Amino acid sequence: MLVLRRTRGESIVIGKNAEIIIKILRDKEGVIFIGIDAPKSVLVDRLETYEKRQKEIPISNLSCSSG
């Protein structure tokens, strides 16, 4: 994991062509507000929402390969 220190108004870029930009918007009482600019093809979500969605995928939708 890469750990970077940023302050309000500063950004982090991800990808060779800065496809994803994360900007620190504000810090209020220990809560950090960030903005994320990413292509529509990239899923951006909170980890807890992503994990919940993964648990809700019906087993019939999972593919198995035998070989």
Long-range contacts (C-beta under 8 A, 24 or more apart in sequence): none
